[in-house]
Amino acid sequence: MGLKPVVILTLGLFAASAGWAQDAPRQLTVIDPTNLPAQKIGKEDLLGVTVYDSPELTHTYRVMADGHIRLPMLKNTILVEGLLPDDVSILIADELKREQLLVDPFVTVTVAEYHSRPISVTGAVRAPVIFQAIGTVHLLDAIAKAGGPDPIAGPGGEIIVTRPNGDGGAQSIQRIPLRALYNGADESLNIKLTGGEEIRIPPADTIVVTGNVKTPGVYPVRESGTSTVLTAIGQAQGWGMYIPTRAYIYRYDQQGQRHEIEVPLKAIRKRKQPDVVLQAKDILYLPENPTAKNVDTAISAMTGLSVTAAAALIYTRKQ
């Protein structure tokens, strides 16, 4: 009894019977541990192709910018964008029969690489990343791929998710509270991602604490939106070699001019005067000794930048 040509489009290794009888049921065992989950195919995706008894069709095919693929010997390209692999297998089989290249082809299509479903995670994360949405991906999964939130995100920060709306119009924007997402009280905040999303965690408002403190550095403004001199010193692990009697706030106006505000730290500690509220981008300096006041030297030692450059850095990170 004659054999019919059989076409198999697949990725990876497979095992098949040596012959196909015309009146026998078709059976094919595909062993492919690297096969990706079946999702709708998009531009730039890579389809793996293996053709049984037709090595000239055995290849990988990249989906073109117009959403089509082109197979050798076929006169027409095949539109695959937006289809599942099984749907594409039917189209290819029909086209092979229509052009009378194979009598009764059997076609299987899988995806070797997805390139049409990028998700980007940027901003205040430890390792900004772009990856493909393969299988089921949720917002927490995406942030985890970026190493999690950076400390400069601040506990009261938010996540901005921008995604295409699907009809070519303006993108939709969703704002998700960072703390609420990680608390897990509202599972709906852990939204499902399908590809095309841009996820950004903006840096929190920050201040610089430097000079006579144990851990000079850049610190987020407290969740309430304000920090005071004493809370900022607490963020920097307290003062260093001695207890200062005064501190200085350096604040820049809209014109970039620096203003110095002397803080009566001793009076504040004794509760004779109220604590001073800091603003975002403030530089809080505690003198290194009871008589010296050299904020430029202190900040340069901490950041390698001048006071002006450090302030500009804080402003830039905020944007």
NORHUWO-V929986 format. One record per pair of residues at least 12 apart in sequence whose C-alpha atoms are under 8 Angstrom apart, sorted by sequence separation. I is the first residue (numbers start at 1). J is the second residue. If there is no record, write none. Layout:
i=I j=J
i=I j=J
This chain:
i=16 j=28
i=48 j=60
i=49 j=61
i=67 j=79
i=68 j=80
i=93 j=105
i=118 j=130
i=119 j=131
i=161 j=173
i=162 j=174
i=206 j=218
i=207 j=219
i=248 j=260
i=249 j=261
i=295 j=307
i=15 j=28
i=16 j=29
i=47 j=60
i=48 j=61
i=67 j=80
i=68 j=81
i=78 j=91
i=93 j=106
i=118 j=131
i=119 j=132
i=160 j=173
i=161 j=174
i=176 j=189
i=206 j=219
i=207 j=220
i=219 j=232
i=248 j=261
i=249 j=262
i=263 j=276
i=15 j=29
i=16 j=30
i=46 j=60
i=47 j=61
i=57 j=71
i=67 j=81
i=78 j=92
i=93 j=107
i=118 j=132
i=119 j=133
i=160 j=174
i=161 j=175
i=206 j=220
i=207 j=221
i=248 j=262
i=249 j=263
i=14 j=29
i=15 j=30
i=46 j=61
i=47 j=62
i=57 j=72
i=92 j=107
i=117 j=132
i=118 j=133
i=160 j=175
i=161 j=176
i=205 j=220
i=206 j=221
i=247 j=262
i=248 j=263
i=3 j=19
i=4 j=20
i=14 j=30
i=15 j=31
i=46 j=62
i=47 j=63
i=56 j=72
i=116 j=132
i=117 j=133
i=129 j=145
i=159 j=175
i=160 j=176
i=204 j=220
i=205 j=221
i=219 j=235
i=246 j=262
i=247 j=263
i=3 j=20
i=4 j=21
i=13 j=30
i=14 j=31
i=45 j=62
i=46 j=63
i=63 j=80
i=90 j=107
i=115 j=132
i=117 j=134
i=129 j=146
i=158 j=175
i=159 j=176
i=204 j=221
i=246 j=263
i=247 j=264
i=3 j=21
i=4 j=22
i=13 j=31
i=14 j=32
i=44 j=62
i=45 j=63
i=63 j=81
i=89 j=107
i=114 j=132
i=125 j=143
i=128 j=146
i=158 j=176
i=159 j=177
i=246 j=264
i=247 j=265
i=2 j=21
i=3 j=22
i=12 j=31
i=13 j=32
i=44 j=63
i=89 j=108
i=127 j=146
i=128 j=147
i=158 j=177
i=159 j=178
i=217 j=236
i=245 j=264
i=246 j=265
i=1 j=21
i=2 j=22
i=12 j=32
i=43 j=63
i=44 j=64
i=89 j=109
i=114 j=134
i=126 j=146
i=127 j=147
i=157 j=177
i=158 j=178
i=213 j=233
i=216 j=236
i=245 j=265
i=246 j=266
i=1 j=22
i=11 j=32
i=42 j=63
i=43 j=64
i=44 j=65
i=74 j=95
i=88 j=109
i=121 j=142
i=125 j=146
i=126 j=147
i=127 j=148
i=156 j=177
i=157 j=178
i=158 j=179
i=215 j=236
i=244 j=265
i=245 j=266
i=12 j=34
i=43 j=65
i=74 j=96
i=86 j=108
i=121 j=143
i=125 j=147
i=126 j=148
i=156 j=178
i=157 j=179
i=214 j=236
i=215 j=237
i=244 j=266
i=245 j=267
i=12 j=35
i=43 j=66
i=85 j=108
i=86 j=109
i=119 j=142
i=125 j=148
i=126 j=149
i=155 j=178
i=156 j=179
i=209 j=232
i=213 j=236
i=214 j=237
i=215 j=238
i=11 j=35
i=43 j=67
i=85 j=109
i=86 j=110
i=122 j=146
i=125 j=149
i=126 j=150
i=155 j=179
i=209 j=233
i=213 j=237
i=214 j=238
i=42 j=67
i=74 j=99
i=85 j=110
i=121 j=146
i=124 j=149
i=125 j=150
i=213 j=238
i=214 j=239
i=85 j=111
i=124 j=150
i=213 j=239
i=214 j=240
i=124 j=151
i=209 j=236
i=212 j=239
i=213 j=240
i=124 j=152
i=125 j=153
i=212 j=240
i=283 j=311
i=124 j=153
i=212 j=241
i=252 j=281
i=282 j=311
i=212 j=242
i=251 j=281
i=252 j=282
i=281 j=311
i=251 j=282
i=164 j=196
i=212 j=244
i=250 j=282
i=251 j=283
i=163 j=196
i=164 j=197
i=249 j=282
i=250 j=283
i=281 j=314
i=163 j=197
i=249 j=283
i=250 j=284
i=281 j=315
i=162 j=197
i=163 j=198
i=249 j=284
i=250 j=285
i=11 j=47
i=12 j=48
i=161 j=197
i=162 j=198
i=248 j=284
i=249 j=285
i=11 j=48
i=161 j=198
i=162 j=199
i=247 j=284
i=248 j=285
i=10 j=48
i=11 j=49
i=42 j=80
i=43 j=81
i=161 j=199
i=247 j=285
i=248 j=286
i=9 j=48
i=10 j=49
i=11 j=50
i=41 j=80
i=42 j=81
i=160 j=199
i=161 j=200
i=247 j=286
i=9 j=49
i=10 j=50
i=41 j=81
i=42 j=82
i=159 j=199
i=160 j=200
i=246 j=286
i=247 j=287
i=8 j=49
i=9 j=50
i=10 j=51
i=40 j=81
i=41 j=82
i=159 j=200
i=160 j=201
i=246 j=287
i=8 j=50
i=9 j=51
i=40 j=82
i=41 j=83
i=159 j=201
i=160 j=202
i=244 j=286
i=7 j=50
i=8 j=51
i=40 j=83
i=41 j=84
i=158 j=201
i=159 j=202
i=244 j=287
i=7 j=51
i=8 j=52
i=40 j=84
i=41 j=85
i=157 j=201
i=158 j=202
i=6 j=51
i=7 j=52
i=39 j=84
i=40 j=85
i=157 j=202
i=230 j=275
i=244 j=289
i=245 j=290
i=6 j=52
i=7 j=53
i=38 j=84
i=39 j=85
i=157 j=203
i=229 j=275
i=244 j=290
i=5 j=52
i=6 j=53
i=7 j=54
i=38 j=85
i=157 j=204
i=228 j=275
i=229 j=276
i=239 j=286
i=242 j=289
i=5 j=53
i=153 j=201
i=228 j=276
i=229 j=277
i=9 j=58
i=153 j=202
i=154 j=203
i=228 j=277
i=229 j=278
i=140 j=190
i=153 j=203
i=154 j=204
i=227 j=277
i=228 j=278
i=139 j=190
i=152 j=203
i=153 j=204
i=226 j=277
i=227 j=278
i=138 j=190
i=139 j=191
i=149 j=201
i=152 j=204
i=226 j=278
i=227 j=279
i=138 j=191
i=139 j=192
i=226 j=279
i=138 j=192
i=139 j=193
i=152 j=206
i=137 j=192
i=138 j=193
i=229 j=284
i=136 j=192
i=137 j=193
i=136 j=193
i=137 j=194
i=136 j=194
i=221 j=280
i=252 j=311
i=49 j=109
i=133 j=193
i=48 j=109
i=49 j=110
i=133 j=194
i=47 j=109
i=48 j=110
i=133 j=195
i=47 j=110
i=48 j=111
i=132 j=195
i=47 j=111
i=48 j=112
i=46 j=111
i=47 j=112
i=45 j=111
i=46 j=112
i=47 j=113
i=154 j=220
i=156 j=222
i=157 j=223
i=45 j=112
i=46 j=113
i=152 j=219
i=153 j=220
i=154 j=221
i=156 j=223
i=45 j=113
i=46 j=114
i=152 j=220
i=154 j=222
i=155 j=223
i=156 j=224
i=45 j=114
i=46 j=115
i=151 j=220
i=154 j=223
i=44 j=114
i=45 j=115
i=44 j=115
i=45 j=116
i=38 j=110
i=42 j=114
i=43 j=115
i=44 j=116
i=207 j=279
i=38 j=111
i=41 j=114
i=42 j=115
i=43 j=116
i=207 j=280
i=208 j=281
i=210 j=283
i=212 j=285
i=213 j=286
i=36 j=110
i=42 j=116
i=206 j=280
i=207 j=281
i=208 j=282
i=209 j=283
i=210 j=284
i=211 j=285
i=212 j=286
i=35 j=110
i=36 j=111
i=41 j=116
i=42 j=117
i=205 j=280
i=206 j=281
i=207 j=282
i=208 j=283
i=209 j=284
i=210 j=285
i=211 j=286
i=212 j=287
i=35 j=111
i=36 j=112
i=119 j=195
i=122 j=198
i=124 j=200
i=125 j=201
i=205 j=281
i=206 j=282
i=207 j=283
i=208 j=284
i=209 j=285
i=210 j=286
i=211 j=287
i=212 j=288
i=35 j=112
i=36 j=113
i=117 j=194
i=118 j=195
i=119 j=196
i=120 j=197
i=121 j=198
i=122 j=199
i=123 j=200
i=124 j=201
i=207 j=284
i=211 j=288
i=212 j=289
i=117 j=195
i=118 j=196
i=119 j=197
i=120 j=198
i=121 j=199
i=122 j=200
i=123 j=201
i=124 j=202
i=116 j=195
i=117 j=196
i=118 j=197
i=119 j=198
i=120 j=199
i=121 j=200
i=122 j=201
i=123 j=202
i=124 j=203
i=9 j=89
i=116 j=196
i=119 j=199
i=123 j=203
i=211 j=295
i=217 j=302
i=7 j=93
i=216 j=302
i=211 j=298
i=210 j=298
i=211 j=299
i=210 j=299
i=210 j=302
i=39 j=134
i=6 j=102
i=39 j=135
i=5 j=102
i=8 j=105
i=37 j=134
i=38 j=135
i=5 j=103
i=6 j=104
i=7 j=105
i=8 j=106
i=9 j=107
i=10 j=108
i=11 j=109
i=36 j=134
i=37 j=135
i=4 j=103
i=5 j=104
i=6 j=105
i=7 j=106
i=8 j=107
i=9 j=108
i=10 j=109
i=11 j=110
i=36 j=135
i=4 j=104
i=5 j=105
i=6 j=106
i=7 j=107
i=8 j=108
i=9 j=109
i=10 j=110
i=11 j=111
i=4 j=105
i=6 j=107
i=8 j=109
i=9 j=110
i=11 j=112
i=207 j=314
i=206 j=314
i=206 j=318
i=205 j=318
i=203 j=317
i=204 j=318
i=203 j=318
i=202 j=318
i=203 j=319
i=202 j=319
